[in-house]
Amino acid sequence: MNRARPPYPTALFHGAFSAFGLSHQGPCRPTNEDRSLIKALPEACVLVAVADGLSGGGAWAAQTVIDALDAIAHAEAFSELQQRVMELDRAVHGHNFRDGEFQGKGSTLVCALLSSHRLHWLHVGDSRLYLWRDSMLTQVTEDQTLGRFLLQEGEISAEQMPGHYSRHVMDQYIGCGHCEPETGAMQIRLDDQFLVCSDGLHRALTSAELQAVFSARTTPQEAAAALVAAAIRNGAEDDITLVVCARRGSASESGKDALEKGMDRSGSNAWTEICCRSRGRQVTCL
């Protein structure tokens, strides 16, 4: 069977962070069309990402996205990523019509840049970012699906959403030709853990099941292995790719204080700040 080439390094210990990634090919898939990235950057920063290729050339699109991220050499370049992703969207979209007919190539993306005290994220599609903090798992990103759009427009109700077909129809992906990446940022606390994953994981496991795994596991490697195993037990049919990254204490971070400089020490479960750009609007959640 033709399997995807191994992902970028699946384990990383860098500065105050540890990260571990896993990818499992779905039993109904001829190839694994997911791709992932775990990359160390200067000044003890870490870049993690998951790209889920759409069927029909999806592996190529996902790898193109990951290659663009792998070219990032320093944290400052992340500020230009939104524009770069929109350029990739147009390039992949144009590639779909090279032979005179639509080829359906495309990819989701969720990525996060972690520094000693702050995380910046970007996503397109239905791959997700979660935060595990103070024994609570919170979904940070919102899936860019037709269902979300219909809900916002009042065409369906919140009660209809869980069983509505549009919940799994993507409204945005890299290659659609009108990609609108959503971005955000938050402060990082000691012992925070972050999960980026393809929909192969979150379709197979409920929010309660995801939380149960994190409640029982303390390291990224343990959590990643348990998540994949739980999804397989639940009969997951899609490719599953994920990266779990944890913020730990460190005596030294490239000459920077290991303490969380400027962080909120209130102990509250509330996020200090999450800002996301959604369809041209700036939304702040506290």
Secondary structure, DSSP 8 states (H G I E B T S, - for coil): -------S-SEEEETTEEEEEEEE--TT-SS--EEEEEEEETTTEEEEEEEEB-TTTHHHHHHHHHHHHHT--SGGGGGGHHHHHHHHHHHHHHHTTTTSS-----B-EEEEEE-SSEEEEEEESS-EEEEEETTEEEE-S---BHHHHHHHTTSS-TTTGGG-GGGGSBS--BTSSS---EEEEEE--TT-EEEEE-HHHHTTS-HHHHHHHHHH--SHHHHHHHHHHHHHHTT--S-EEEEEEEE---S-BTTB-SS-TT---S--SS-S-EEEEETTEEEEE-
